[in-house]
Amino acid sequence: MSAAQAVQAWLQEHAEPLDTTQDFASEVLPRLTQAGVFAAGVPQAHGGAGGDVRDAIEAIAATAEQSLTAAFVFWGHRTFIEYLLHSPNEVLAERWVARLVKGERGGATGLSNAMKFLSGIESLQIEATPNDAGFRLDGGLAWVTNLRKEGFIAAAAVSSGDAPPAIVSFCNETAGVERSADLDLLALRSSNTAAVKLKGVQIAADEVIHADARQYLPGVRPSFLGMQCGMSVGLARASLRAAQQLCGNTRGQLADRVTELQRALEDTVKQMTDGILDGSFKTKAAPLFRIRITLAEIVQQAVMLELQASGGRAYLQDKDRNFARRWRESAFVPIVTPSLTQLQIELQKQAAAQVA
């Protein structure tokens, strides 16, 4: 059995406790590292396997087919790597990317607040005060994934007086960084999701990912959302595959609906990856927002089809527990930042602006 197969088997065996307990939070990142998944789409010069972000999206989707908790950790870690790959700060990338590919530390995106800020939904939660040593950070983030107790590096958007808002990084061992206890989540409980407070945290100038968040974020947003969508893709594929198996060889209406939704899913994935590859989503975010909404809707339809194909069996605790887990996992898809509500508000704002 290869390392990747061994990790897949481990995820299948532990998918339920990963979702419902915090018992395996420390094991998720090392297991994924063992499978080599963080190298997907990372340049070979940085210790990666080459390719592009589409490879990372597919790797996240494949993980989500087994466990959305593991895929959530994967997304947070790999997205932080992507931030560094898009950063003009080559020193920071050289210092961290290869180490993160090897899973030596947890990478945490921390930019959900920033993405909402970019759309005018939320103000920035961290203030950066320039000083002789670099910047002092004060503030906090209410929800960040992959804040490993064993060590993490996180990204955050910060405001700084009259200067443009910036994107910075900070490490857990820096004085003034306070990680909360894990959030009491409904599901995805082994994802090392917590809040973080920054009190007088000192960072150097070479820990700045980009000096202008408004310039930087539109360029990295397609990768951020694309890899996030990988979670929806994998979950939908798993539910549809289960539904298809439950339908057996029948050619009834339910089986036809499963096949139709599988086609719609793969068509949507192609639209997404094509738009990310050609760069069109960097200047036109609305189509990607609509794809994110469509994929979330497909997830809900897929889980419902799995339920209908299972019938009353799905409601029995002593039968296959995978459906109940996927049902809980699917509840997370509409609310992960940017949530469907936030995206719909942004699309309405854009439509109103075009009319005006």
C-alpha positions as CSV (number, residue, x, y, z in Angstrom):
1,M,0.0,0.0,0.0
2,S,1.4,3.4,-1.0
3,A,1.6,6.3,1.5
4,A,-1.3,8.1,-0.3
5,Q,-3.5,4.9,-0.1
6,A,-2.6,4.5,3.6
7,V,-3.7,8.1,4.3
8,Q,-6.9,7.6,2.4
9,A,-7.6,4.4,4.4
10,W,-6.9,6.4,7.6
11,L,-9.3,9.1,6.6
12,Q,-12.1,6.6,5.7
13,E,-11.6,4.9,9.1
14,H,-11.5,8.2,11.1
15,A,-13.9,10.4,9.2
16,E,-16.6,10.2,11.9
17,P,-14.4,11.0,14.9
18,L,-12.7,13.7,12.9
19,D,-16.1,15.3,12.4
20,T,-17.5,14.8,15.9
21,T,-14.5,15.0,18.3
22,Q,-11.3,16.9,18.7
23,D,-9.4,13.7,19.5
24,F,-7.5,13.6,16.2
25,A,-6.9,17.3,15.6
26,S,-3.1,16.9,15.9
27,E,-2.9,14.1,13.4
28,V,-4.7,15.6,10.4
29,L,-1.8,17.7,9.1
30,P,0.9,15.0,9.5
31,R,-1.3,12.5,7.8
32,L,-2.0,14.8,4.8
33,T,1.7,15.6,4.7
34,Q,2.5,11.9,4.5
35,A,0.3,11.7,1.4
36,G,2.3,14.5,-0.2
37,V,-0.9,16.5,-1.0
38,F,0.5,19.9,-0.1
39,A,3.0,19.7,-3.0
40,A,0.1,19.8,-5.5
41,G,0.4,23.0,-7.6
42,V,3.5,24.3,-5.8
43,P,6.5,25.1,-8.0
44,Q,9.3,22.5,-7.8
45,A,11.7,25.3,-6.9
46,H,9.8,25.6,-3.6
47,G,9.7,21.9,-2.9
48,G,6.5,21.2,-4.7
49,A,5.3,18.9,-7.4
50,G,4.7,21.5,-10.0
51,G,1.5,22.0,-11.9
52,D,-1.0,24.8,-11.0
53,V,-3.8,25.6,-8.6
54,R,-6.1,23.2,-10.4
55,D,-4.1,20.4,-9.1
56,A,-4.5,21.7,-5.5
57,I,-8.3,22.0,-6.1
58,E,-8.6,18.4,-7.2
59,A,-6.4,17.2,-4.3
60,I,-8.7,19.1,-1.8
61,A,-11.8,17.7,-3.6
62,A,-10.4,14.1,-3.3
63,T,-9.7,14.6,0.4
64,A,-13.3,16.0,0.9
65,E,-14.7,12.8,-0.6
66,Q,-13.3,11.1,2.5
67,S,-13.6,13.8,5.2
68,L,-14.6,17.5,5.0
69,T,-12.7,18.1,8.2
70,A,-9.4,17.0,6.6
71,A,-10.3,19.0,3.5
72,F,-10.9,22.1,5.6
73,V,-7.5,21.8,7.2
74,F,-6.0,21.1,3.7
75,W,-7.7,24.2,2.3
76,G,-6.5,26.5,5.1
77,H,-2.9,25.2,4.9
78,R,-2.6,25.1,1.1
79,T,-4.3,28.5,0.8
80,F,-1.6,30.1,3.1
81,I,1.0,28.6,0.8
82,E,-0.7,30.2,-2.1
83,Y,-0.6,33.6,-0.4
84,L,3.2,33.3,-0.2
85,L,3.5,32.2,-3.8
86,H,1.6,35.3,-4.9
87,S,3.6,37.6,-2.6
88,P,6.3,39.9,-3.8
89,N,8.1,39.1,-0.6
90,E,10.5,36.5,-1.9
91,V,12.3,36.3,1.4
92,L,9.1,35.2,3.2
93,A,8.3,32.6,0.5
94,E,11.8,31.2,0.6
95,R,11.6,31.0,4.4
96,W,8.3,29.2,4.6
97,V,6.9,27.5,1.5
98,A,9.1,24.4,1.5
99,R,8.6,24.0,5.2
100,L,4.9,24.2,4.9
101,V,4.8,21.7,2.0
102,K,6.6,19.3,4.4
103,G,4.0,20.1,7.1
104,E,6.5,21.4,9.6
105,R,4.0,24.0,10.8
106,G,0.3,24.7,10.3
107,G,-0.6,27.4,7.8
108,A,-3.8,29.4,8.5
109,T,-5.4,31.7,6.0
110,G,-6.9,34.2,8.4
111,L,-8.1,36.2,5.4
112,S,-11.8,35.6,5.7
113,N,-12.1,39.0,7.3
114,A,-10.1,40.5,4.5
115,M,-12.3,39.0,1.8
116,K,-15.3,40.5,3.5
117,F,-13.5,43.8,3.8
118,L,-12.7,43.7,0.1
119,S,-16.4,43.4,-0.7
120,G,-17.3,46.2,1.8
121,I,-19.1,43.7,4.2
122,E,-16.8,44.0,7.2
123,S,-14.1,46.4,8.6
124,L,-10.6,45.1,9.4
125,Q,-10.2,43.6,12.9
126,I,-6.5,44.2,13.4
127,E,-4.6,47.5,13.6
128,A,-0.9,47.7,12.6
129,T,1.1,50.5,14.1
130,P,4.5,51.2,12.4
131,N,7.6,51.4,14.6
132,D,11.3,51.2,14.2
133,A,11.3,47.3,14.3
134,G,8.4,46.9,11.8
135,F,4.8,46.9,13.0
136,R,2.9,46.3,16.3
137,L,-0.3,44.3,15.8
138,D,-3.4,44.7,18.0
139,G,-6.8,43.1,17.5
140,G,-8.1,39.6,16.7
141,L,-9.8,37.1,14.4
142,A,-12.9,35.2,15.6
143,W,-12.6,32.1,13.5
144,V,-9.4,30.7,12.0
145,T,-8.8,27.1,10.9
146,N,-5.6,25.0,11.3
147,L,-4.3,27.0,14.3
148,R,-2.3,24.0,15.3
149,K,-1.4,23.8,19.0
150,E,1.9,22.4,17.9
151,G,2.7,25.6,15.9
152,F,1.2,27.8,13.3
153,I,1.8,30.7,11.0
154,A,-1.2,32.8,10.0
155,A,-2.1,35.6,7.6
156,A,-4.2,38.6,8.4
157,A,-5.3,41.8,6.8
158,V,-4.5,44.9,8.9
159,S,-5.4,48.6,8.9
160,S,-2.6,51.1,9.5
161,G,-3.8,54.7,9.8
162,D,-3.6,56.6,6.5
163,A,-1.5,53.8,4.8
164,P,-3.2,51.2,2.6
165,P,-4.4,48.1,4.5
166,A,-1.8,45.4,4.3
167,I,-1.5,41.6,4.5
168,V,0.9,40.4,7.2
169,S,1.9,37.1,8.8
170,F,2.5,36.2,12.4
171,C,3.6,33.0,14.3
172,N,2.1,31.4,17.3
173,E,5.3,31.8,19.4
174,T,5.5,35.5,19.0
175,A,4.8,37.4,22.3
176,G,1.2,38.6,22.5
177,V,-0.3,36.0,20.2
178,E,-3.1,34.2,22.2
179,R,-5.0,31.2,20.7
180,S,-8.4,30.4,22.2
181,A,-9.6,27.0,23.0
182,D,-11.0,25.2,20.0
183,L,-14.4,26.5,19.0
184,D,-17.3,24.3,20.0
185,L,-18.4,23.4,16.4
186,L,-21.3,21.4,15.3
187,A,-19.0,19.4,13.0
188,L,-15.5,19.5,11.6
189,R,-14.3,19.4,15.2
190,S,-10.8,18.1,14.6
191,S,-9.9,21.0,12.3
192,N,-8.0,23.1,14.9
193,T,-10.5,25.9,14.5
194,A,-10.1,28.7,17.1
195,A,-10.0,32.4,17.7
196,V,-6.8,34.4,18.0
197,K,-6.1,37.6,19.8
198,L,-3.1,39.9,19.1
199,K,-1.9,42.2,21.9
200,G,1.2,44.2,21.1
201,V,2.5,41.6,18.7
202,Q,5.7,42.8,17.1
203,I,6.5,41.7,13.5
204,A,9.3,42.7,11.2
205,A,8.9,44.3,7.9
206,D,9.9,41.1,6.1
207,E,6.9,39.4,7.6
208,V,4.5,41.5,5.4
209,I,3.0,39.4,2.7
210,H,1.9,42.5,0.7
211,A,1.8,46.2,1.5
212,D,-1.5,46.9,-0.2
213,A,-4.4,44.5,0.5
214,R,-6.7,46.1,-2.1
215,Q,-4.1,45.5,-4.8
216,Y,-3.2,42.0,-3.6
217,L,-6.5,40.4,-2.7
218,P,-8.2,40.4,-6.1
219,G,-5.3,38.5,-7.6
220,V,-5.3,35.8,-4.9
221,R,-9.1,35.6,-4.5
222,P,-9.6,33.1,-7.4
223,S,-7.3,30.6,-5.8
224,F,-8.7,31.2,-2.3
225,L,-12.3,30.6,-3.6
226,G,-11.3,27.9,-6.1
227,M,-9.6,25.8,-3.4
228,Q,-12.5,26.5,-1.0
229,C,-14.9,25.2,-3.7
230,G,-12.8,22.0,-3.8
231,M,-14.4,21.1,-0.5
232,S,-17.9,21.4,-2.1
233,V,-16.9,19.4,-5.1
234,G,-15.5,16.5,-3.1
235,L,-18.5,16.4,-0.8
236,A,-21.0,16.5,-3.7
237,R,-19.1,13.7,-5.5
238,A,-19.1,11.5,-2.4
239,S,-22.9,11.9,-1.9
240,L,-23.7,11.4,-5.5
241,R,-21.5,8.3,-5.7
242,A,-23.3,6.9,-2.7
243,A,-26.7,7.7,-4.1
244,Q,-25.7,6.1,-7.4
245,Q,-24.7,2.9,-5.6
246,L,-27.9,2.8,-3.6
247,C,-29.9,3.2,-6.8
248,G,-28.3,0.1,-8.1
249,N,-28.9,-0.8,-11.7
250,T,-32.4,0.8,-11.8
251,R,-33.1,3.4,-14.4
252,G,-35.8,5.1,-12.5
253,Q,-36.3,8.8,-12.1
254,L,-34.0,9.0,-9.0
255,A,-31.1,7.4,-10.8
256,D,-31.6,9.8,-13.7
257,R,-31.5,12.8,-11.4
258,V,-28.2,11.5,-9.9
259,T,-26.6,11.2,-13.3
260,E,-27.9,14.6,-14.3
261,L,-26.5,16.3,-11.2
262,Q,-23.2,14.5,-11.6
263,R,-22.9,16.1,-15.1
264,A,-23.9,19.5,-13.8
265,L,-21.3,19.2,-11.1
266,E,-18.5,18.4,-13.5
267,D,-19.6,21.1,-16.0
268,T,-19.5,23.7,-13.1
269,V,-16.0,22.5,-12.1
270,K,-14.8,23.0,-15.6
271,Q,-16.2,26.5,-15.7
272,M,-14.4,27.3,-12.5
273,T,-11.0,25.9,-13.4
274,D,-11.1,27.4,-16.9
275,G,-11.8,30.9,-15.4
276,I,-9.1,30.5,-12.8
277,L,-6.6,29.4,-15.4
278,D,-7.3,32.2,-17.9
279,G,-7.2,34.8,-15.2
280,S,-10.6,36.3,-16.0
281,F,-11.8,35.9,-12.3
282,K,-9.1,38.4,-11.2
283,T,-11.0,41.3,-12.8
284,K,-14.5,39.8,-12.9
285,A,-15.3,38.2,-9.6
286,A,-19.1,37.8,-10.1
287,P,-18.9,34.7,-12.3
288,L,-16.8,33.0,-9.6
289,F,-19.2,34.1,-6.9
290,R,-22.0,32.5,-8.9
291,I,-20.0,29.3,-9.3
292,R,-19.4,29.1,-5.5
293,I,-23.2,29.5,-5.0
294,T,-24.0,26.9,-7.6
295,L,-21.6,24.4,-6.1
296,A,-23.2,24.9,-2.7
297,E,-26.6,24.3,-4.2
298,I,-25.3,21.1,-5.8
299,V,-24.0,19.9,-2.5
300,Q,-27.5,20.3,-0.9
301,Q,-29.2,18.5,-3.8
302,A,-26.6,15.7,-3.7
303,V,-27.0,15.0,0.0
304,M,-30.8,15.1,-0.5
305,L,-30.5,12.6,-3.3
306,E,-28.4,10.3,-1.1
307,L,-31.1,10.6,1.6
308,Q,-33.8,9.7,-0.9
309,A,-31.8,6.8,-2.3
310,S,-31.1,5.5,1.3
311,G,-34.7,5.9,2.5
312,G,-35.3,5.1,6.2
313,R,-32.0,3.3,6.5
314,A,-30.3,6.6,6.6
315,Y,-32.1,7.4,9.8
316,L,-30.9,4.3,11.7
317,Q,-27.9,4.9,13.9
318,D,-26.6,1.3,13.6
319,K,-26.4,1.5,9.8
320,D,-23.9,3.4,7.6
321,R,-22.9,6.6,9.5
322,N,-21.4,8.3,6.4
323,F,-24.7,9.9,5.4
324,A,-25.3,11.5,8.8
325,R,-21.7,12.9,8.7
326,R,-22.1,14.2,5.1
327,W,-25.4,15.8,6.2
328,R,-23.6,17.7,9.0
329,E,-20.7,18.6,6.7
330,S,-23.1,20.0,4.1
331,A,-24.4,22.5,6.6
332,F,-21.0,24.1,6.7
333,V,-20.8,24.8,3.0
334,P,-23.3,27.7,2.9
335,I,-21.7,29.6,5.8
336,V,-18.0,29.3,5.2
337,T,-16.7,32.8,4.5
338,P,-17.6,34.2,2.1
339,S,-21.0,32.8,2.9
340,L,-23.8,32.4,0.3
341,T,-25.6,35.4,1.9
342,Q,-22.6,37.6,1.6
343,L,-22.0,36.6,-2.0
344,Q,-25.6,37.2,-2.9
345,I,-25.5,40.7,-1.3
346,E,-22.3,41.4,-3.2
347,L,-23.8,40.3,-6.5
348,Q,-26.9,42.5,-5.8
349,K,-24.6,45.5,-5.2
350,Q,-22.7,44.9,-8.4
351,A,-26.0,44.5,-10.4
352,A,-27.3,47.7,-8.9
353,A,-24.1,49.6,-9.7
354,Q,-24.3,48.5,-13.3
355,V,-27.9,49.7,-13.6
356,A,-26.9,53.0,-12.0
